[in-house]
Amino acid sequence: MHPSQHLSQDDELAHYLHHENDPDDPGYRRFLSKLAEPLMARLAPGAAGFDYGCGPGPALAAMLREAGHDVALYDPYFAHDPAPLGGTYDFVTCTEVAEHFHRPAKEFDTLRRLVRPGGWLAVMTCFQTDDARFAAWHYRKDPTHVVFYRQETFRHLAAVWGWVCEVPVKDVVLMRRPLDAEST
């Protein structure tokens, strides 16, 4: 979306405050399990993670903590402590956030930097798959959604970085940074 069509920060925040992201909501947890389950199957016990764009109710972080992982939080509106952005992690999650990136290249550079060698970047966003139905697509109609992705976008990004890319379920991508120090 052209930057002139982005909402103001105040209007964007007002929209986010209408989201129902209750960490105790079983339906919301089931939704997040699409990413949590395949990610946790790949993590060592007690892995250190980072939930990038955790929102007002960091349900995914709660799920990962309940499974024994340590999870730091960051969100530009709801957890604006920049200190965790200076670390590196065994895994970084970005659920239903990438579509809000006003500067996606910058944001993905940040995400890449946060992942330790051998670690995982886990992204969940509704993949754009059908150009003919794009105009009527429900996901496009959210005024805070300003960029959209296809599976191929993430496969390309992983290839450029020298990472491995998996799509374990619809709308979820797991990218692993190799242990090799020569990867980016």
Residue, then its C-alpha position, 0 to 999 in steps of 0.5 A: m500500500h502506498p504510504s499516503q494510505h497508511l493510517s496515522q499512529d493514533d488511528e492504527l492503535a485505535h484499530y488494534l485496541h479492537h482486536e480480541n487477543d485474550p491469552d486465555d481464549p481457547g479459540y485464539r490459542r488454537f489459532l496460534s497453535k498453527l505456528a506454535e506446534p510446528l515451531m516447538a517440535r523443532l526447539a530444544p528444551g528451554a530455548a530462548g525466544f522473542d515475540y516480535g509484535c506481541g500485541p496487547g495480550p501476548a498469548l503466543a508468548a504465554m503458550l511458549r512459556e508454558a512449554g518451558h521456553d523463555v520469551a522476551l516481548y516487543d511491540p511498538y504499541f504494547a511492549h515498547d521496551p527496545a532492550p530485547l531488540g539488542g539480543t539474539y534468540d533461538f527463535v523469533t516469532c512474528t504472528e499476524v504482524a508482517e502484514h502491518f510492516h510499513r517498511p518490510a525490508k527494514e523489519f525483516d533485516t531486524l528479524r534476521r539479526l535477532v535470530r542466532p545461528g541455528g535458530w528459527l524465524a517463525v512467521m504467520t500471515c495470511f498468504q495472498t494466493d489469488d490475484a483474481r480475488f484480491a480486491a474482495w479478499h477479507y485480509r486486504k480490507d483491514p486498513t492496518h494491513v499494508v503489505f501482503y506475502r506469498q509463500e514464494t516471498f518467504r522462499h525467496l527471502a530465505a534463499v537470499w539469506g542462505w536459510v532453509c524455509e519450510v511451510p508446515v501448514k497454511d499461512v505459516v513459514l519457518m525459516r532456519r538460520p544455518l549454523d554456518a557463520e558464513s550465512t547472513 
